[in-house]
Amino acid sequence: MHISRFPRIHFAHLPTPLEPLENLSKLLGGPKIFIKRDDCTGLATGGNKTRKLEFLMGEAQQKNADTIITQGATQSNHVRQTAAISSKLGLRCEIMLEHRTGSEDPDYLENGNVLLDKLFGANIHSVPAGTDMDAAMQDVADDIRKNGGNPYIIPGGGSSPTGALGYVNCAMELVGQLNDRSLKIDHLVTATGSAGTQSGLVVGLEGTRSGIPVLGICVNADKETQEEKVFALAERTTEFLGIPGSVKRETVVANGDYVGPGYGLPTDGMIEATELLARQEGILLDPVYSGKGMAGLIDLIRKGKFRKDENIVFLHTGGSAGLFAYRKTFS
């Protein structure tokens, strides 16, 4: 796929490493696990949103935007990375933070990603849980336009067809790495939330005829809801690319068993997975996305859902800055 047709600003550190998790694989006694280190994309502690933002900011620049508006939960990794690249490009950044978890822990409200948002100079709008975030962003955009500005709105998680191009590109990058190593992969597993990462991966892997299935571990929705969300964005992305109908519904698979009490709320599995990766591999996960994604993978391996002779890639979506907002969870 020729994604160079689309505007893009190159600032991510690519390609990200693909590494074996030898200690964890041995400990679990299951398949060989590899990790795609998208926590190493380079922008403001890294993370998966960097790939999306290369295309989103490229489009914003093409439209001569002077202000970026986006939204997320209080400890949003996407918002932090958006604030960072906005500062680098000299753009005003307005961010809407939804108090989605209900936590009143000062670390959650002021540390981690929130601290970094402030360091990057973003203007923070804090709103209660349940706020119509799209409408709230539109209100801010309307005010900016009234004052002569030219805002560009980025949806939550950067999850639009434009943003999903970042993970179409990641899929092609990963296939190239596998081919260079003569490494056959049987499954790709990642956390799935706003849908852009999984949608882009599915489109890219289907488009390259890789034969690699993607499993999304849900962080905020049940299986059916998440699959429909991912498939809808995948369809829009294929249309955007000019290859409509290239993704079939059955290729979008999610598992909603590891969400726990809700988005951003800790689970025992997440805590165990985060501690295991830190102590076995020296790798930091995050409490909201990659921690729950890895918890799902570990549990499925223990339940024998994967054969011992299989190879699995876990896509690390980043977010370790969020750990500092969950100090009490790991104390």
Secondary structure, 3 states (H helix, E strand, C coil): CCHHHCCCCCCCCCCCCEEECHHHHHHHCCCEEEEEEHHHCCCCCCCCHHHHHHHHHHHHHHCCCCEEEEEEECCCHHHHHHHHHHHHCCCEEEEEEEECCCCCCHHHHHCCHHHHHHHCCCEEEEEECCCCHHHHHHHHHHHHHHCCCCEEECCHHHCCHHHHHHHHHHHHHHHHHHHHHCCCCCEEEEEECCCHHHHHHHHHHHHCCCCCCEEEEECCCCHHHHHHHHHHHHHHHHHHHCCCCCCCHHHCEEECCCCCCCCCCCCHHHHHHHHHHHHHHCCCCCCCCHHHHHHHHHHHHHCCCCCCCCEEEEEECCCHHHHHHCHHHHC
